[in-house]
Each structure stands twice: as C-alpha cells, then as structure tokens.
Amino acid sequence: MKGDVVEKLEMAKEVSEPVYKEIIDSVSTEYVKGKKASREEIEELAKDLKKHWKTLTGVAKTAKRDIVSSAKKVAKKAKR
C-alpha cells in the first residue's frame, strides 16, 4: 500500500496535506475493494500514513534548503 501511495504522490503535480490524505484514502479504498487485507488493517495503515504528513514536509524543507545553499555556492564560484 505504501508503494502505491508513493507512486501516486510522484504523479501528482502539487502535494498539499488535503491531496496527500485524498491519495491515501483512494489507495486504501482500492485495497479494500481488492480484499488485499482486512478492512481494519487497511484503515489502521491509512491512519498511520496520514500521521506522517508533518515528517514529509520537514524532510522536503530540509532538502530545499540544502539545494538552495548548494546553488548559491555554485553561483559564487561561477562569478570568480
């Protein structure tokens, strides 16, 4: 299920918290229909995945900060 969520997140143009939760809900619905696990297990996993939104945004902010920092260093060297 996590792999399917990641796949849909990669295809999304922009990811906000509502979009993230909607993707999780759609994937979990597909899993319930396909009877790939019990409804209770799927609901518990979906609930757990939704809790990770803040973690994901923190990781993204750190990555963005690192990229901006690296770009500034390259720009300084190019000016020399």
Order of alpha helices (4+ residues) and beta strands (2+ residues): alpha-alpha-alpha-alpha
